[in-house]
Amino acid sequence: MIIHKKWLFPYIGWHAETVHCHQLFNYSGASVLWFSLLVILPLFCSIILALVLLPIGIKGLRYQQFPPPGVKVYRPTRIVNGHLAKLKSLCYILAPLVFVLMAIWGYFQLEHMPTDVPEDYDFSVCEQPIAFE
């Protein structure tokens, strides 16, 4: 938490204020920022969710029960069989898909996002170093 408050959040704030000063692979900083927020972040979340939830969901479908055998639970949990177990397992499998769909939606929103430098933009902020506390 200290690292976030001392270094990460100030860096994000500095980068957001000076986004028009940066370039990555000949793309403007604003384009990279929008692409990161609308496409990369949801895809990253879907990968993390898939790594955690897909094995449990597939195992639940295979054994027709939820939670599947061998899965640790925090308290005594009733084992569900039948259609409800299939439904819960399918929800675990489809949860990462929500973030993939968000990334696809975000990709098509990129053309509507502002990337031009405002006319009254003060380029003197580009020479200022990052102010860490």
N, C-alpha and C positions, 0 to 999 in steps of 0.2 A: 504494500500500500504506500509505503514511503517513496518507493521508486516511481510509482505513478504520479504522486503529488509533486515530487521534486523535479523529475526529468520528462516523463512521458506527456503529461498534460501541458506543461509549458511548451514542449516541442510541437505538439499538435496545434496549440493556439498560435504559435509563431508561424507555423507552416500555413495555417488557414489565413492569417493576415497577409502573408507574402506569397500566396499561391501563384500570382501572376509573374513572379520573379524566377520561377523554377521551370525546368524542362526535363523530360525523361524520354529518351529515344526520339527526339524531335516532336514530341507531343507536349502541348502546353500543360503547365501545372494544374490548371483548372480541369482540363480533360482527364488527367490522371487521377485527380481527386474524385471526380464524379464516377469514373470507371471503378475506382477502388471501393467507393461506398455502395454503388448500385449493383455491381457484378461480383467483384472479388470477395467482399465480405459475406454476402449470402452463400456463395459457393464454399467458402471456408467453413461456415457454420454447417452446411449440409454434409461436408466431409466428416467433420467432428461428430455430428449426430449419427451418420451412417456407421462410423467405426464403433460407436457405442450401442446403437439400437438394432442394427441389422442382424447381428448374430443372435440376439435374444428373440427377435421376431421370426427369423427363419427356424430356429430351434422350437419355438412355440407352435409353428405350423406343422413341423415334422412330427412332434409328439402329441399334437391335438390337446394341449393343456397350457394354461398360463397361470403362474410363471412356470416356464419349462424346467425339467429336472436339472439340477446342478447349478441353478441360478441362486445366488445368495440374496436373501431378503432380510430386512432390518427388524421385522417383528413377525410373529406368527401370522401367516397369510393363507387364506382359503385358496385352494387350487381350483381354478375354473376349467371346466371341460366343455366341449361342444362348440356351438356357434359363437358364444361369447368369447371363448378362448381364441377362435379364429379371428374375430373382430379385433380383439386387443392386439394380436400378433400382426394383423394387417396394418393397424395404426402405427405400430412400431416400425414396420417396413416402409410405410408411406410418409412418415414424418420428415425424413430428409428431402423428399420430393417437394415439399412446400417451399423450402429454401431454394431449390433448383428453379422452381417456377418463379420465385421472386427475382432470381438472377436473370432469367430470360426476360421478364417484364422490365427489369432495370436496364437491360441492354437496349431495348427499344425506346426507353425514355432518355437515353443519352443525347440524342439529337436535339431535344428540347431544352437541355440544360445550358445555362449561360457559360461561355468560355472566353468571351471577348474581354479585353481590358477596358475598364470604365475610362471615360475621357478625363475625369478629374482625379485619376489615380496618381498618388505621390510615389514616384519610383525611388525616392530617397530611402524608403523602408527596405529596399533590396540590399543595401550595404550594411544594415544593422545586424550584428551577430545575435545568436540565440541568447536570451537572458535567462539563465538558470538561477534558481534561488539558492 
